[in-house]
Amino acid sequence: MAFAEVIGDPIAQSKSPLIHGFWLDALGLDGRYERQHVTSDALKAYIDERRGDPDWRGCNVTMPHKGAVMDLVDDPGDVRTTIGAMNTVVRRPDGQLMGTNTDAAGFYAPLAESDLAGAPVAVVGAGGAARAVLFALARADVGEVIIYNRSPLKAMGLLASFGLKGEVRGLDAALAPAALLVNASSLGMTGQPPLDLDLSPLPDDAIVYDLVYSPLETALLRAARARDLATVDGLDMLIGQAALAFELFFGQSPPQGRDDELRALLTA
């Protein structure tokens, strides 16, 4: 039976098996999608073992492997020098493993109708998820981007690599006015420290986008809704990137018009 997986450390919180399982059942496909706990030390062995399994269609990659996996698979789309992080590995019939990134498109899909050209943006975090976010923002031609991160040097390098104008501030710095605020860090995730931000500098028409989906209702989103700001939760990006990966793994697009059912399942 064809199967795909999501790998990471930790991995118990991942909702990807529910998403892909829902689509597989809806389409009547003979396949499965599972979680696989893979530590950093075991990543190479995992990839080597799966490479030889003809039933394995690939995997989604989550923290902390989005950078390290690039050294273990082929990169035909030059993800390394564009986004700099992989979240999807696909096995071809000849055993070749191809890495790609579906996070950028998944992130931007809920913002496609928003006019962000020239708009100031604030991003929290500078890891693999932030790379996909900044890649998408650069192509949306946004204005100044301020990154809030513990490591200023790492974040400044990201601005330069994506050709974005802006600056880097510490996590304890006051939030600047921005049309879009994105939490691309793990702060606020179950088991992680909270993301404590004063949202008062944001204009009334700002959008607050939290990539965290466990819990779905984060403190950041609650604070944004208390101000009647537009919000985007982590399921939007998760479902968007999963749809692209699903087609790569199983050769069919997810069923149309069933997102409400899927969200109800994921939030039950």
C-alpha positions in Angstrom: 0.0 0.0 0.0 1.3 3.4 -0.9 2.1 5.6 2.1 3.5 8.9 3.1 4.6 10.4 6.4 5.3 13.5 8.4 8.5 13.6 10.3 9.8 15.8 13.1 10.9 16.0 16.7 8.4 16.4 18.4 5.7 15.0 16.1 2.8 14.0 18.2 1.1 17.4 17.7 1.0 17.1 13.9 -2.4 17.3 12.3 -1.1 16.3 8.9 -2.3 12.6 9.2 -5.9 13.8 9.8 -5.7 16.0 6.7 -4.3 13.5 4.4 -6.4 10.7 5.8 -9.5 12.7 5.2 -8.6 13.3 1.6 -7.6 9.7 1.0 -11.0 8.5 2.4 -12.9 11.2 0.4 -11.3 10.1 -2.8 -11.4 6.4 -2.1 -7.7 6.0 -2.6 -5.8 3.0 -1.2 -3.1 4.7 0.8 -2.2 5.9 4.2 -0.4 8.8 5.9 1.3 8.6 9.3 3.4 10.4 11.9 7.0 9.3 12.3 9.1 10.6 15.2 12.6 11.2 13.8 15.4 12.8 15.8 18.2 14.8 14.3 20.6 11.9 14.9 18.3 9.5 13.1 17.4 11.6 10.1 20.0 10.2 7.7 19.1 6.6 8.6 15.4 7.3 8.1 16.0 8.8 4.6 18.3 6.0 3.6 15.8 3.3 4.7 12.8 5.0 3.0 14.7 5.5 -0.2 14.6 1.8 -0.9 10.9 1.3 -0.1 8.8 1.4 -3.3 5.6 1.9 -1.3 6.9 5.0 0.3 5.7 8.1 -1.6 7.5 10.7 0.5 7.2 12.8 3.6 6.4 16.2 4.9 9.2 17.6 7.0 8.7 19.7 10.1 10.9 21.1 12.9 13.8 20.7 13.3 14.7 19.0 10.0 13.8 21.5 7.2 17.4 22.6 6.8 19.2 19.3 7.5 17.2 17.3 5.0 18.5 19.4 2.1 21.8 17.6 2.4 20.2 14.2 2.0 18.0 14.6 -1.1 18.1 16.0 -4.6 17.1 19.7 -5.1 16.0 20.1 -8.8 14.2 23.3 -8.0 17.1 24.9 -6.2 15.2 25.3 -2.9 18.5 25.6 -1.1 19.3 29.0 -2.6 15.8 30.3 -2.9 13.8 29.5 0.2 16.6 27.7 2.1 14.4 25.1 3.7 12.5 22.0 2.5 9.3 20.8 3.9 8.5 18.0 1.4 10.4 15.0 0.1 9.0 13.0 -2.8 10.2 9.5 -3.9 10.3 8.9 -7.6 9.8 5.4 -9.0 13.5 5.0 -9.6 14.2 5.7 -5.9 15.4 9.2 -6.5 14.4 11.6 -3.7 13.4 15.1 -4.6 13.0 17.9 -2.1 10.8 20.9 -2.5 8.9 23.4 -0.4 5.1 23.8 -0.3 5.1 26.1 2.7 5.5 29.4 0.7 2.5 28.8 -1.5 0.5 27.5 1.4 1.3 30.5 3.5 0.4 33.0 0.8 -2.9 31.4 -0.3 -5.1 33.1 2.4 -3.5 36.5 1.6 -3.9 36.3 -2.1 -6.8 38.8 -2.1 -5.0 41.3 0.2 -3.2 44.2 -1.3 0.2 44.0 0.5 2.3 45.8 -2.2 4.5 48.4 -0.4 2.9 47.5 3.0 5.0 47.2 6.2 5.2 43.7 7.6 6.3 42.3 11.0 7.6 38.7 11.2 8.4 36.9 14.4 11.0 34.1 14.0 13.8 33.3 11.6 13.7 29.6 11.2 12.5 27.3 8.3 8.9 28.6 8.4 10.1 32.2 8.4 12.1 31.5 5.3 9.0 30.3 3.4 7.1 33.4 4.7 9.8 35.8 3.6 10.2 34.1 0.2 6.4 34.6 -0.4 6.5 38.2 0.9 9.3 39.1 -1.4 7.3 38.0 -4.3 4.3 40.0 -3.0 6.4 43.1 -3.2 5.8 44.2 0.4 7.4 47.2 1.9 9.7 47.3 5.0 9.9 44.0 6.9 10.8 44.0 10.6 11.9 40.6 11.9 11.7 40.0 15.7 14.1 37.2 16.7 16.5 36.2 19.4 19.5 36.1 17.0 19.8 39.4 15.1 22.6 38.2 12.8 20.6 35.2 11.6 17.5 37.3 10.9 19.5 40.1 9.2 21.0 37.5 6.9 17.5 36.4 5.9 16.5 39.9 4.9 19.5 40.2 2.7 19.0 36.8 1.1 15.5 37.5 0.1 16.2 41.1 -1.1 13.9 42.6 1.5 14.4 46.1 3.1 13.9 46.3 6.8 15.5 45.7 10.1 15.8 43.2 13.0 14.7 43.7 16.5 14.8 41.6 19.6 11.8 39.6 20.8 11.3 42.1 23.7 11.2 45.1 21.4 7.9 47.0 20.9 5.9 46.0 17.9 6.0 48.4 15.0 2.9 49.5 13.1 2.4 46.9 10.3 -0.3 45.9 7.8 0.6 42.3 8.5 2.0 40.5 11.5 3.1 36.9 11.1 4.2 34.6 13.9 6.5 32.2 12.1 8.1 31.0 15.4 7.2 28.1 17.7 6.2 30.6 20.4 2.7 30.0 21.6 2.8 26.3 20.5 1.7 23.7 23.0 4.8 23.1 25.3 6.5 26.3 24.2 6.7 29.7 25.9 3.9 32.1 25.0 4.3 34.9 22.4 3.4 38.0 24.4 3.0 41.0 22.2 1.3 44.3 22.7 -0.8 44.7 19.5 -1.8 48.3 20.1 0.6 49.7 17.5 -1.1 47.8 14.7 -3.6 49.8 12.6 -7.3 48.8 12.7 -7.1 47.1 9.3 -4.0 45.0 10.1 -4.0 41.2 9.6 -2.6 38.9 12.3 -1.4 35.6 11.0 -0.2 32.9 13.4 1.4 29.8 11.8 1.0 27.8 15.1 -1.9 25.4 14.9 -1.5 23.5 18.2 -3.4 25.1 19.9 -5.4 26.6 17.1 -6.7 29.4 19.2 -3.4 31.0 20.3 -3.1 33.9 22.7 -1.9 36.0 19.8 -5.1 35.4 17.8 -7.3 36.0 20.9 -5.6 39.3 21.4 -6.1 40.2 17.7 -9.7 39.3 17.8 -10.2 41.3 20.9 -9.2 44.3 18.8 -11.4 43.2 15.9 -8.4 42.7 13.7 -8.5 40.3 10.7 -6.9 37.0 11.6 -5.5 33.9 9.8 -4.9 30.8 11.8 -2.4 28.0 11.4 -4.8 25.6 9.7 -5.0 27.8 6.6 -1.3 27.4 5.9 -1.3 23.8 7.0 -4.1 22.8 4.7 -2.7 24.9 1.8 0.7 23.3 1.9 -0.7 19.9 2.5 -2.9 20.1 -0.6 0.2 20.6 -2.8 2.1 17.8 -1.0 -0.9 15.4 -1.3 -0.9 15.7 -5.1 2.8 15.0 -5.2 2.5 12.0 -3.0 -0.7 10.4 -4.3 -1.1 11.8 -7.8 -4.5 13.5 -7.3 -5.7 16.8 -6.1 -7.6 16.9 -2.8 -11.4 16.9 -3.1 -12.9 20.3 -3.7 -15.6 22.0 -1.6 -14.9 20.0 1.6 -12.7 22.4 3.6 -15.4 23.1 6.1 -15.7 19.4 6.9 -12.0 19.2 7.2 -11.7 22.1 9.6 -14.4 20.7 11.7 -12.5 17.4 12.0 -9.3 19.2 12.8 -10.9 21.3 15.5 -13.0 18.6 17.1 
